[in-house]
Structures are given as C-alpha cells and as structure tokens.
Amino acid sequence: MISHECAQYIGFAGAFILLGAHAAVMSGRLSTRGPAHSALNVLASSLLAANAFVENQPAFVLLEITWAAVSAAPLISRLRGRDSS
C-alpha cells in the first residue's frame, strides 16, 4: 500500500492536470473534442481515484472511476476507427 504522503502527491498531480486541462480549454488552447482532452481527463481522474482509494473515500473513488471511463470512451472509439468527435 502506498503511504498517505505519497497518495497526497498523486492527488495533487491529478488535480493540477485536471485544472491545467480546464484552463487550456477556457483559453482556447485545447479543444474538448480532441483526444488530448480525453487523455488528460483519464490520467487526472485515475490519479485522483488512486488518492481517494488510499484515503478511503468511496464516493470520490466512484466519481473518479466513472469520470475516467466516460473520458476513455472517445479514445477507445478513436482507436477502433470510429471517431466519436
């Protein structure tokens, strides 16, 4: 099991990635319809889910796993040749 301190760093990394992606969208530097946006959401929500798991926050784990799955769907469709954008 990872330590509480390590989990906090993982959570902060996820939060910074998520906030950075949001700032990039709001400033027009990142499209919400592109694969980069989905990939950043999958990465960020996975890191936040890991943090929530270690910190024993089941509702937050559920939220972040769902977020990762929803964000992964367009990436999987793109890989299969069905562009969902």
Secondary structure, DSSP 8 states (H G I E B T S, - for coil): ---HHHHHHHHHHHHHHHHHHHHHHHTTSS-TTSHHHHHHHHHHHHHHHHHHHHTT-HHHHHHHHHHHHHHHHHHHHHHTT----
